[in-house]
């Protein structure tokens, strides 16, 4: 009986790992610096985010994940980001890139 219970628990745990969404690593708050200014972005589960520039400007938008990238649509602009092996998020807008670190 114990073997059956252990097998059932292991099966449930494996199934939950296999179904974890590709969005999961991005969820939460990230902070970065660029050209002396501070920036933050908060990714929510509902595919929405809020990008903040310092203590001032706030830009809401939507985001999706696919092909190893995160795509962020805000106003009429599209930003693209990728996670590094160190766990940082590099977000680019053309030739400009900002490195964000997740807030724990």
Helices and strands as residue ranges (DSSP letters): H 2-18, G 24-26, E 28-34, E 37-43, E 48-53, E 58-66, E 69-74, E 77-83, E 89-93, E 96-102
